[in-house]
Amino acid sequence: MDTFIGFAAVVMVSIVALFSALALQSLLLRATLALMQPASIQRVPAPSLAHGTRMAARAFAKAR
């Protein structure tokens, strides 16, 4: 009976360690990605969807 309790304890500790390691890894990944963002003051706005669609249509028309 002591063997089963010991085995269950090892399994539970391993599962807790796994989830805490995954949480720490995701936290560090988010911090790394946040630090990798460019440090510019003025951001260039992304082109609108309509503008991108017009550009794609022009490129497709030239290729034909």
C-alpha positions as CSV (number, residue, x, y, z in Angstrom):
1,M,0.0,0.0,0.0
2,D,2.9,2.4,0.7
3,T,4.2,1.7,-2.7
4,F,1.0,2.9,-4.3
5,I,0.9,6.0,-2.2
6,G,4.5,6.8,-3.1
7,F,3.8,6.2,-6.8
8,A,0.7,8.4,-6.7
9,A,2.7,11.1,-4.9
10,V,5.4,11.0,-7.6
11,V,2.8,11.2,-10.3
12,M,1.0,14.2,-8.7
13,V,4.3,16.0,-8.1
14,S,5.3,15.4,-11.7
15,I,2.0,16.7,-13.1
16,V,2.3,19.9,-10.9
17,A,5.9,20.4,-12.1
18,L,4.8,20.0,-15.7
19,F,2.1,22.6,-15.5
20,S,4.2,25.0,-13.6
21,A,7.0,24.6,-16.1
22,L,4.5,25.2,-19.0
23,A,3.2,28.3,-17.2
24,L,6.7,29.7,-16.7
25,Q,7.6,29.0,-20.3
26,S,4.6,30.8,-21.7
27,L,5.2,33.7,-19.3
28,L,8.8,34.0,-20.4
29,L,7.8,33.7,-24.1
30,R,5.3,36.5,-23.7
31,A,7.9,38.7,-22.0
32,T,10.4,37.9,-24.7
33,L,8.0,38.8,-27.5
34,A,7.0,42.0,-25.7
35,L,10.6,43.0,-25.4
36,M,11.3,42.3,-29.1
37,Q,8.7,44.9,-30.2
38,P,10.3,47.9,-31.9
39,A,10.8,50.9,-29.6
40,S,9.4,53.5,-32.0
41,I,7.3,56.3,-30.8
42,Q,5.3,56.8,-34.0
43,R,3.7,53.7,-35.5
44,V,2.8,53.5,-39.1
45,P,-0.9,52.5,-39.4
46,A,-1.5,49.3,-41.3
47,P,-3.2,49.6,-44.7
48,S,-6.9,49.0,-44.8
49,L,-8.5,45.9,-46.2
50,A,-9.9,47.8,-49.2
51,H,-6.5,49.2,-50.1
52,G,-4.9,45.7,-49.9
53,T,-7.7,44.3,-52.0
54,R,-7.2,47.0,-54.7
55,M,-3.5,46.2,-54.7
56,A,-4.1,42.5,-55.1
57,A,-6.6,43.1,-57.9
58,R,-4.1,45.3,-59.8
59,A,-1.3,42.7,-59.4
60,F,-3.6,40.0,-60.7
61,A,-4.8,42.1,-63.6
62,K,-1.2,42.8,-64.7
63,A,-0.3,39.1,-64.5
64,R,-3.1,38.1,-66.9
